[in-house]
Amino acid sequence: DSDGDLDPSGTRADFSLGGAREKWYAQLSGAWRDRDYFRLPDDFEPTAVQPAGKRVNSASDDNSINLRVGFTPREDDEYAISVIRQRGEKETPPYAGTAPGVRARYWQWPVYDKDSLYFLSRSALGEDVTLRLRAYQDKFDNTLKSYDDATFTTQDRPFAFTSVYDDQTMGFGADAEWRAAEGHVLRGAV
């Protein structure tokens, strides 16, 4: 990638592969984003915390890979597992406006990661009933660092901190569908 002045500002790449064989299929995709900065408009008026040109503290890295494997033993049945892994780092540009009483914050997220595991299924139970199941587990880790100033090196002032977030969620859902008669469908979900 390049900015409006054709200076390199980042790199990105994506890929996607997939295939199927008889009753199985697989999909693999990934993305890589590495942004060094983004450029401000040419008419931006510099401030005490933001010179003209490249936006201060605007870099980010984001990488992800997704894998899905599925099994289709019959025409109306499907069972699939998906695994997603994302790794990131993000910077937040400080406030560059001129509103009175608003101070710049010097924040960075050196860790911004998420892992997910999903199971999805669809099963035909006879000609008129379909059962769908979904289960998942997500894990999200991030670290936010608030620094003293634009050097992004010290955390000595009262407003500076490090916040570590470690969260995990799990879930399950099911629904059954009964096609009772032409044009009539009953569905129950949990």
C-alpha positions, -999 to +999 in steps of 0.1 A: +000+000+000+011+036-005-002+069+007-013+099-014+024+108-019+032+073-031+053+066+000+050+029+012+026+029+041+020-008+046+018-043+032-011-067+029-016-102+015-046-126+014-050-161+003-079-186+000-078-223-009-106-248-009-116-281-023-141-309-020-139-346-025-169-370-023-184-363+011-157-340+025-147-304+019-121-280+033-114-243+031-083-224+043-079-187+041-056-161+057-049-124+057-018-104+067-020-067+072+010-045+083+003-008+083+031+016+093+009+047+094-018+066+076-013+100+061-033+131+071-050+154+045-027+180+030-048+208+045-045+195+081-033+222+105-006+208+128-011+208+166+012+203+195+008+165+194+004+160+157+026+174+129+015+175+093+020+143+072+020+109+088-005+103+116+013+098+149+009+063+165-012+049+137+005+016+130-012-018+132-005-054+125-033-079+120-028-115+109-055-142+107-059-178+095-092-196+091-097-234+086-130-251+080-135-288+074-169-303+066-185-337+062-217-342+041-226-379+045-260-373+029-277-346+008-294-329+037-267-335+064-236-314+070-211-313+099-184-287+100-157-275+123-141-240+119-109-228+136-100-191+135-068-176+148-061-139+148-031-120+161-028-082+162-011-051+175-028-017+173-018+019+180-043+047+187-034+081+174-036+108+201-063+134+201-051+161+176-080+185+179-081+219+197-111+216+220-103+231+254-099+207+283-094+176+261-059+161+265-042+137+242-041+100+253-011+079+244-024+044+240-012+012+224-025-024+222+006-046+220-017-077+222-050-080+204-056-117+199-086-139+193-090-177+189-123-193+179-136-228+175-170-235+160-191-266+154-221-264+131-243-293+120-275-299+101-292-333+102-323-345+084-344-367+108-367-382+083-382-363+054-399-335+074-376-328+104-343-310+104-321-306+135-294-279+136-267-276+163-242-249+169-214-248+195-185-224+199-157-213+221-140-179+218-109-167+236-100-130+235-068-116+249-058-079+247-034-056+266-039-019+266-010+003+276-015+040+285+018+060+284+029+093+299+036+110+267+043+107+230+076+088+235+055+057+245+082+046+269+072+054+305+041+048+326+049+069+357+020+095+357-012+089+376-032+083+344-008+058+329-017+021+332-015-014+318-048-032+314-048-069+306-080-085+293-084-123+292-119-134+283-134-167+272-169-174+261-187-207+252-221-212+238-245-238+224-276-235+203-300-260+188-331-257+167-355-283+153-377-276+122-408-297+114-424-292+080-458-302+093-477-296+060-474-278+027-466-241+037-465-248+074-432-250+094-429-253+131-395-245+147-383-247+183-349-233+194-328-235+225 
